[in-house]
Amino acid sequence: MGERAIFISSTNVELKDAPINPDWIVSGAPRARMMELSRSRDGAAVSVVWDCTAGEFDWRFGVDEWVHILEGAVEVQDEDGNWSELTPGSVALFRAGVVSRWRVHDYVRKIAICRVAMPVPMGFALRAFVKLRAMLTSSAARGASFG
């Protein structure tokens, strides 16, 4: 039958240690844990639950990452040096290649959607392909219904 088209999961999963690179830690002894929830068919996107205890560290984003804070809070520093606090309900996008300093005062738990960033021209071509396919599918469906 193959892979399911709809995959439903829960954020109430047992997390496993996911140590922060020691060279990135600025202060404290933050303990990070995570668990993968789902993965796209092409492997370019993944959803995870991640949590971390108190500490300050630089995070180097190798992929585009959208975060949604579930519990606790974290202060994050943007590329201009400005700080923002992310609390439950906050959503943020960190683009691939950016380095952001994170300050976790007590604890933070998030869901993250991580996606391998594709070059802009490739993204344009993909969007054009999807649009063309939708137009062709729509035309075929109209032709079949009037035949």
Secondary structure in CASP SS format (residue, H / E / C, confidence):
PFRMAT SS
TARGET T0000
AUTHOR 0000-0000-0000
METHOD secondary structure of the structure
MODEL  1
M C 1.00
G C 1.00
E C 1.00
R C 1.00
A C 1.00
I C 1.00
F C 1.00
I C 1.00
S C 1.00
S C 1.00
T C 1.00
N C 1.00
V C 1.00
E C 1.00
L C 1.00
K E 1.00
D E 1.00
A C 1.00
P C 1.00
I C 1.00
N C 1.00
P H 1.00
D H 1.00
W H 1.00
I E 1.00
V E 1.00
S E 1.00
G E 1.00
A C 1.00
P C 1.00
R C 1.00
A E 1.00
R E 1.00
M E 1.00
M E 1.00
E E 1.00
L E 1.00
S E 1.00
R E 1.00
S C 1.00
R C 1.00
D C 1.00
G C 1.00
A C 1.00
A E 1.00
V E 1.00
S E 1.00
V E 1.00
V E 1.00
W E 1.00
D E 1.00
C E 1.00
T E 1.00
A E 1.00
G E 1.00
E E 1.00
F E 1.00
D E 1.00
W E 1.00
R E 1.00
F C 1.00
G C 1.00
V C 1.00
D E 1.00
E E 1.00
W E 1.00
V E 1.00
H E 1.00
I E 1.00
L E 1.00
E E 1.00
G E 1.00
A C 1.00
V E 1.00
E E 1.00
V E 1.00
Q E 1.00
D C 1.00
E C 1.00
D C 1.00
G C 1.00
N C 1.00
W E 1.00
S E 1.00
E E 1.00
L E 1.00
T C 1.00
P C 1.00
G C 1.00
S C 1.00
V E 1.00
A E 1.00
L E 1.00
F E 1.00
R C 1.00
A C 1.00
G C 1.00
V C 1.00
V E 1.00
S E 1.00
R E 1.00
W E 1.00
R E 1.00
V E 1.00
H E 1.00
D E 1.00
Y E 1.00
V E 1.00
R E 1.00
K E 1.00
I E 1.00
A E 1.00
I E 1.00
C E 1.00
R E 1.00
V C 1.00
A C 1.00
M C 1.00
P C 1.00
V H 1.00
P H 1.00
M H 1.00
G H 1.00
F H 1.00
A H 1.00
L H 1.00
R H 1.00
A H 1.00
F H 1.00
V H 1.00
K H 1.00
L H 1.00
R H 1.00
A H 1.00
M H 1.00
L H 1.00
T H 1.00
S H 1.00
S H 1.00
A H 1.00
A H 1.00
R H 1.00
G H 1.00
A H 1.00
S H 1.00
F H 1.00
G C 1.00
END
